[in-house]
Amino acid sequence: MPLRTLVVIPAYNEALNIAKTVEDLDNNAPEFDYIVINDGSKDNTIEILNKKKIPHIDSYCNLGLFGAVQTGFKFALYNDYDVVVQFDGDGQHKAKYIEKLVNQIEKGSDIAIGSRFVSESKPWTARMAGSRLIASAIKLVTNKKIVDPTSGFRAYNRDCIKEYALDPNMPPEPDTLVYMVRKGKTITEVQVEMAEREFGESYLNLPNTIKYMSRMMISILLIQPFRKVC
């Protein structure tokens, strides 16, 4: 029997992208349920979701990526889904690869990451410097090689759904992968392609990138290795 799968789509000010993202899901992954978490958008994202009758949960304030994704995990937990797929609302992730991620969960992986660099080389660019640094830090503390730890295109099994839904210290970020490796969870990567954001701007401008990298490195090296595994 196929695993019941929910695609969770966090969206903040994605009015220019969200309809196209959902259209991609409808056309290329119609067998999977999905829900958009409107994270207190200040543009007309909610109007588009309502007009097109797109399944969604509307937050009246901006919870941030963690809060939005965790809301989706809670919905999946309470509605008895077997798999959650985290899928960006900006059109960068491609729905045609969702089945490959779910297949990895069916084969026994706890977490499957849609990776740009399984069979493709990671470019030596300033943009990828942070990814390389995070991957090196994860390898240092876990001896586990994850080549694309910053990818937000991931699938999680039932046990992980419960953990990410209920634990307030489990944001869907690279640092918590360290904790999951320490718990003995199996993490695999699947080669995918990603598109460039077509509209809008990423929140990761230079100041936010520096803050993000600092937070990730501190957590990976100084917090996650010493968390009590339970």
PLY file of the C-alpha trace (Angstrom):
ply
format ascii 1.0
element vertex 230
property float x
property float y
property float z
element edge 229
property int vertex1
property int vertex2
end_header
0.00 0.00 0.00
1.51 3.40 -0.96
2.64 5.69 1.83
0.28 8.57 2.56
2.33 11.62 1.71
1.75 15.28 2.46
3.72 18.02 0.71
4.15 20.96 3.10
4.71 24.31 1.38
5.72 27.23 3.64
4.94 30.53 1.94
5.73 34.08 2.98
4.98 36.82 0.45
4.92 34.34 -2.44
2.01 35.86 -4.36
4.04 35.87 -7.57
5.18 32.25 -7.20
2.64 30.20 -5.28
0.14 29.53 -8.11
2.91 28.27 -10.38
4.32 26.12 -7.58
0.95 24.48 -6.99
0.42 24.04 -10.73
3.72 22.14 -10.87
2.47 19.83 -8.11
-0.87 19.28 -9.83
0.81 18.46 -13.12
3.84 16.45 -11.99
2.93 14.94 -8.61
-0.88 14.62 -8.64
-0.87 11.52 -6.44
0.38 13.45 -3.40
-1.63 15.68 -1.06
-0.31 19.15 -0.35
-0.99 22.08 1.93
0.34 25.64 1.83
1.23 27.27 5.14
0.66 30.98 4.59
3.09 32.44 7.11
1.45 35.79 7.75
2.19 37.09 4.25
1.82 40.84 3.81
1.18 40.65 0.07
-1.89 39.05 -1.55
-0.76 35.43 -1.13
-3.86 34.61 0.90
-6.16 36.11 -1.75
-4.59 33.86 -4.40
-4.90 30.79 -2.18
-8.56 31.53 -1.55
-9.37 32.43 -5.16
-7.79 29.27 -6.55
-9.13 27.14 -3.67
-5.66 25.89 -2.80
-5.57 23.88 0.47
-3.91 26.06 3.07
-3.50 27.04 6.69
-3.40 30.77 7.30
-1.23 32.19 10.07
-2.15 35.68 11.17
1.43 36.48 12.12
4.82 35.64 10.67
6.16 32.59 12.51
9.26 32.19 10.36
10.31 29.10 8.44
10.47 26.90 11.55
6.98 27.84 12.73
5.46 27.48 9.28
7.02 24.08 8.57
6.26 22.81 12.06
2.62 23.77 11.52
2.66 21.50 8.47
4.25 18.68 10.45
1.57 19.01 13.13
-1.14 18.84 10.48
0.48 15.71 9.03
0.82 14.10 12.47
-2.79 14.73 13.44
-4.01 13.51 10.05
-1.96 10.30 10.16
0.37 10.83 7.19
3.31 8.48 6.67
5.59 10.96 4.89
6.05 14.72 4.87
7.85 16.41 1.99
9.12 19.91 2.68
8.73 21.92 -0.53
9.50 25.61 -1.06
6.79 27.95 -2.26
9.12 30.04 -4.43
9.20 27.66 -7.39
12.79 26.48 -6.92
11.90 22.89 -6.09
10.54 20.63 -8.83
7.58 18.36 -8.12
8.76 15.64 -10.50
11.40 14.62 -7.94
9.01 14.12 -5.02
8.37 10.50 -5.97
12.12 9.76 -5.80
12.30 11.16 -2.27
9.26 9.18 -1.16
10.76 6.03 -2.70
13.81 6.48 -0.46
11.52 6.59 2.58
9.79 3.43 1.35
13.20 1.75 1.12
13.92 2.51 4.77
15.45 5.98 4.96
14.27 8.20 7.78
15.11 11.41 5.91
15.69 11.84 2.17
17.25 15.06 0.93
16.80 16.41 -2.57
20.43 17.18 -3.32
21.94 19.18 -6.15
25.30 17.48 -5.77
24.99 13.69 -5.60
26.17 13.20 -9.16
26.90 16.83 -10.01
29.93 18.73 -8.75
29.39 21.52 -6.26
30.66 24.75 -7.85
33.42 26.76 -6.22
31.43 29.93 -5.82
30.88 32.36 -2.97
27.27 31.20 -2.82
28.36 27.60 -2.21
31.04 28.50 0.35
28.50 28.36 3.16
27.19 25.00 2.02
30.71 23.58 1.93
31.45 24.94 5.41
28.27 23.46 6.88
28.86 20.11 5.16
32.41 20.01 6.54
31.22 20.82 10.06
28.59 18.05 9.92
31.21 15.58 8.68
33.56 16.63 11.48
31.11 15.99 14.30
29.20 12.98 12.89
31.52 11.41 10.30
28.48 11.51 8.01
28.89 13.05 4.57
25.91 15.17 3.51
26.85 17.04 0.37
23.84 19.38 0.22
22.85 20.02 3.84
21.24 23.40 3.10
18.68 21.92 0.72
15.17 22.50 2.03
13.73 19.86 -0.29
13.38 16.89 2.07
11.15 13.93 2.86
10.64 12.63 6.40
9.19 9.34 7.64
6.50 8.87 10.28
8.89 8.86 13.26
10.55 12.06 12.08
7.18 13.71 11.48
6.35 13.25 15.16
9.75 14.53 16.27
9.70 17.65 14.12
6.05 18.34 14.96
6.37 18.17 18.73
9.94 19.14 19.61
10.41 22.94 19.91
14.14 22.46 19.31
13.86 20.80 15.90
13.81 23.39 13.13
14.15 21.86 9.64
17.67 23.24 9.27
21.10 21.63 8.65
22.07 21.68 12.32
19.32 19.31 13.44
20.58 16.75 10.93
23.49 16.32 13.35
21.07 15.39 16.11
19.22 12.98 13.85
22.46 11.26 12.81
23.35 10.89 16.49
19.96 9.25 17.05
20.84 6.67 14.41
18.48 7.99 11.76
19.28 7.05 8.17
19.74 10.08 5.92
20.10 9.65 2.17
20.43 12.09 -0.71
18.76 11.98 -4.12
20.03 13.92 -7.11
17.60 16.67 -8.14
17.66 19.83 -10.16
16.48 23.15 -8.77
15.29 26.25 -10.58
16.27 29.81 -9.83
13.73 31.92 -7.99
11.72 33.68 -10.72
10.02 36.39 -8.66
10.65 38.03 -5.31
13.80 38.03 -3.21
15.34 35.49 -0.88
15.63 36.55 2.75
19.28 35.47 2.64
20.87 38.80 1.81
24.44 39.36 3.02
23.64 40.38 6.65
21.11 37.54 7.04
23.52 35.07 5.45
26.21 35.98 7.99
23.73 35.60 10.86
22.47 32.29 9.47
25.96 30.85 9.00
27.04 31.95 12.48
23.96 30.36 14.04
24.40 27.12 12.09
28.09 26.73 12.89
27.58 27.38 16.60
24.73 24.89 16.72
26.51 22.19 14.68
29.79 22.41 16.57
28.76 23.41 20.08
25.11 22.48 20.68
23.87 19.52 18.62
26.79 17.18 19.49
25.97 17.57 23.18
22.17 17.38 23.13
20.74 14.56 25.15
19.57 11.90 22.71
16.15 10.65 23.68
0 1
1 2
2 3
3 4
4 5
5 6
6 7
7 8
8 9
9 10
10 11
11 12
12 13
13 14
14 15
15 16
16 17
17 18
18 19
19 20
20 21
21 22
22 23
23 24
24 25
25 26
26 27
27 28
28 29
29 30
30 31
31 32
32 33
33 34
34 35
35 36
36 37
37 38
38 39
39 40
40 41
41 42
42 43
43 44
44 45
45 46
46 47
47 48
48 49
49 50
50 51
51 52
52 53
53 54
54 55
55 56
56 57
57 58
58 59
59 60
60 61
61 62
62 63
63 64
64 65
65 66
66 67
67 68
68 69
69 70
70 71
71 72
72 73
73 74
74 75
75 76
76 77
77 78
78 79
79 80
80 81
81 82
82 83
83 84
84 85
85 86
86 87
87 88
88 89
89 90
90 91
91 92
92 93
93 94
94 95
95 96
96 97
97 98
98 99
99 100
100 101
101 102
102 103
103 104
104 105
105 106
106 107
107 108
108 109
109 110
110 111
111 112
112 113
113 114
114 115
115 116
116 117
117 118
118 119
119 120
120 121
121 122
122 123
123 124
124 125
125 126
126 127
127 128
128 129
129 130
130 131
131 132
132 133
133 134
134 135
135 136
136 137
137 138
138 139
139 140
140 141
141 142
142 143
143 144
144 145
145 146
146 147
147 148
148 149
149 150
150 151
151 152
152 153
153 154
154 155
155 156
156 157
157 158
158 159
159 160
160 161
161 162
162 163
163 164
164 165
165 166
166 167
167 168
168 169
169 170
170 171
171 172
172 173
173 174
174 175
175 176
176 177
177 178
178 179
179 180
180 181
181 182
182 183
183 184
184 185
185 186
186 187
187 188
188 189
189 190
190 191
191 192
192 193
193 194
194 195
195 196
196 197
197 198
198 199
199 200
200 201
201 202
202 203
203 204
204 205
205 206
206 207
207 208
208 209
209 210
210 211
211 212
212 213
213 214
214 215
215 216
216 217
217 218
218 219
219 220
220 221
221 222
222 223
223 224
224 225
225 226
226 227
227 228
228 229
